[in-house]
Each structure stands twice: as C-alpha cells, then as structure tokens.
Amino acid sequence: MERKRLEFPDGIVEVIDATRTRGTIVCAGDQSGSNGMTIGWITIGSSWSRPICAVLVRPSRYTHKFMESGDSFTVNVLPEDLQGAVDLFGTESGRDMDKFAEAPLTATKGLMVASPYIAEASLVVECRIAFKQPMDRSLITADWVEDFYGGEDYHTIYYGEILAIHAK
Ligand SMILES: Cc1cc2nc3c(=O)[nH]c(=O)nc-3n(C[C@H](O)[C@H](O)[C@H](O)COP(=O)(O)O)c2cc1C
C-alpha cells in the first residue's frame, strides 16, 4: 500500500507519545538479516541543523548487532489493536525466534534506508545513523548508574538523521 509522506516535524509528537506510553519498535538490518525490538526511550529534535532521532540500545539486545553492522534504523508506531506485537517485540529476543513471523508483522524495505519498516505501522520514521556513542560509565551521574544500570550493559546511543517520515 502507498505510504503518505510527511514533512518533519509532522507526526513527531505522536512518535514521542507512542514511544513513551506504549512503546514503539526499532528495526535495523537489511535484506540479508534484520531484527526489531521495542523501545520506550527516544529523543527527537534538531541538531547539526538536521532533524535528528536518537534511540538507546543496550549491547545485550540482538538488535544491537544490526545497529552496529548497518547504517540505519526505523522507528515504527503500531496501531493500538497491534499492541500485543509491541509487547512481544519487547519481551522476546530475535535470537530465539523470528518475531516478525510470530507477531505476525510484515518487514518491508525502507523507502530511504536499507533497514526494514513495518508495513502495518501507522507511522514510521526512517533514519541514517550519523553518530553513535557507547555510554561511558565514568560520565554518567552516579544516581543514574544505580537507577538504570547495576554496573553493566550501558546503552549505545544512536543519533539518526531523519530521512523520511511516512504514515499509512
Ligand atoms: C516498553 C519497553 C520499552 C523498552 N525500551 C528499551 C530501550 O529503549 N532500549 C533497550 O535497549 N531495550 C528496551 N526494551 C527491552 C527490549 O525491547 C527487549 O530486551 C527485547 O526483547 C530485545 O529484543 P532483541 O534481543 O530481539 O533485540 C524495552 C522493552 C519494553 C517492553
């Protein structure tokens, strides 16, 4: 089905709200292999004079491998009647099952990036990774180390330049 293209920042408030309240799904990889996982944290704005979307992925996630091997990711907002799929993508690992087949959801090559987006998504943000930063424990405020990490698995933060936003 033809997707409706949006201009930044159209749709962005909805992406932030959905991520914060229900979770959205980050997909990364290409036709040779890909994966997706639920995220609850996202930062979207304007930096380097470009529209930027930053997501945080822990190295323990299978998705991390695809974030590292590729140069792109997509953020997918699923309609509320597919919330069960969001929960599945946030509780199971692609190491153990094909989550797209299990959900089921349709991985479709991005319009502007190699990573797939989810055809059933009501809203999609496609990003090219412009900068990434593994979090350095020595630079994190002490109470956050305690609150969020327990001494390991510090996120890598991926800053993506937003190349496309599209809706169903
Ligand atoms: C609501 C929700 C939000 C989540 N947010 C994040 C996140 O922002 N970053 C992260 O690394 N993991 C997050 N997770 C955990 C991953 O989605 C989860 O570990 C997933 O099973 C990883 O799948 P994978 O191993 O196939 O990559 C979240 C899980 C849920 C349920």
The ligand as an SDF file (V2000), in Angstrom:
LIG
                    3D

 31 33  0  0  0  0  0  0  0  0999 V2000
    8.0870   -0.9030   26.8440 C   0  0  0  0  0  0  0  0  0  0  0  0
    9.5060   -1.3780   26.6170 C   0  0  0  0  0  0  0  0  0  0  0  0
   10.4820   -0.4500   26.3280 C   0  0  0  0  0  0  0  0  0  0  0  0
   11.8110   -0.8460   26.0990 C   0  0  0  0  0  0  0  0  0  0  0  0
   12.7740    0.0860   25.7990 N   0  0  0  0  0  0  0  0  0  0  0  0
   14.0410   -0.2960   25.5240 C   0  0  0  0  0  0  0  0  0  0  0  0
   15.0220    0.6730   25.1110 C   0  0  0  0  0  0  0  0  0  0  0  0
   14.7390    1.8840   24.9540 O   0  0  0  0  0  0  0  0  0  0  0  0
   16.2860    0.2260   24.9070 N   0  0  0  0  0  0  0  0  0  0  0  0
   16.6550   -1.0860   25.0740 C   0  0  0  0  0  0  0  0  0  0  0  0
   17.8330   -1.4380   24.8680 O   0  0  0  0  0  0  0  0  0  0  0  0
   15.7190   -2.0360   25.4240 N   0  0  0  0  0  0  0  0  0  0  0  0
   14.4300   -1.6700   25.6270 C   0  0  0  0  0  0  0  0  0  0  0  0
   13.4880   -2.6030   25.9450 N   0  0  0  0  0  0  0  0  0  0  0  0
   13.8610   -4.0300   26.0360 C   0  0  0  0  0  0  0  0  0  0  0  0
   13.9160   -4.7490   24.6650 C   0  0  0  0  0  0  0  0  0  0  0  0
   12.8240   -4.4040   23.8520 O   0  0  0  0  0  0  0  0  0  0  0  0
   13.8820   -6.2790   24.9120 C   0  0  0  0  0  0  0  0  0  0  0  0
   15.0060   -6.6490   25.6880 O   0  0  0  0  0  0  0  0  0  0  0  0
   13.8080   -7.0890   23.6350 C   0  0  0  0  0  0  0  0  0  0  0  0
   13.3960   -8.3980   23.9830 O   0  0  0  0  0  0  0  0  0  0  0  0
   15.1240   -7.1430   22.8740 C   0  0  0  0  0  0  0  0  0  0  0  0
   14.9440   -7.9130   21.7290 O   0  0  0  0  0  0  0  0  0  0  0  0
   16.1400   -8.4350   20.8060 P   0  0  0  0  0  0  0  0  0  0  0  0
   17.0490   -9.2830   21.6830 O   0  0  0  0  0  0  0  0  0  0  0  0
   15.4460   -9.2290   19.7350 O   0  0  0  0  0  0  0  0  0  0  0  0
   16.8550   -7.2250   20.2650 O   0  0  0  0  0  0  0  0  0  0  0  0
   12.1630   -2.2240   26.1790 C   0  0  0  0  0  0  0  0  0  0  0  0
   11.1540   -3.1830   26.4640 C   0  0  0  0  0  0  0  0  0  0  0  0
    9.8440   -2.7630   26.6760 C   0  0  0  0  0  0  0  0  0  0  0  0
    8.7820   -3.7990   26.9720 C   0  0  0  0  0  0  0  0  0  0  0  0
  1  2  1  0
  2  3  1  0
  2 30  2  0
  3  4  2  0
  4  5  1  0
  4 28  1  0
  5  6  2  0
  6  7  1  0
  6 13  1  0
  7  8  2  0
  7  9  1  0
  9 10  1  0
 10 11  2  0
 10 12  1  0
 12 13  2  0
 13 14  1  0
 14 15  1  0
 14 28  1  0
 15 16  1  0
 16 17  1  0
 16 18  1  0
 18 19  1  0
 18 20  1  0
 20 21  1  0
 20 22  1  0
 22 23  1  0
 23 24  1  0
 24 25  2  0
 24 26  1  0
 24 27  1  0
 28 29  2  0
 29 30  1  0
 30 31  1  0
M  END
$$$$
